Amino acid sequence: MTFFAFFLSTDENREKAAKEVFDTLKIIQDQSLGEKKFFGGEKIGVVDLNFEWLVHWFELMQEFVGLSIFEPTTLPKLHRWTIDFKHEPVIKENLPDSNALLTHFGKFKKELTSPKNE
């Protein structure tokens, strides 16, 4: 729910939501990734594929929300991992279109936050 709360955050609660996301990402970085290139070592594995959403989806979510959490200075190891991951040919060739995903975010947030007509 932490990332979803960040996505739906408003000016009033955005900083709190960002702090919760940062704390979660810090745990992932420090306890799972460490100094390895990928979560399992030198090659992409199932854990890397599980965190693929960080590479594209969350990067764009930050742009959509207007607040950056995931930077080389704040989460350097995890940031490095995203660059390494995106440069793998099989990943690079299959990333979704950024503009389409941003459009989807806008529609999805509007749908979730607009009052329902009864």
Summary of the structure (lengths in Angstrom):
residues: 118
radius of gyration: 15.4
end to end distance: 27.1
largest distance: 54.1
contacts: 304
relative contact order: 0.13
helix: 65%
strand: 2%
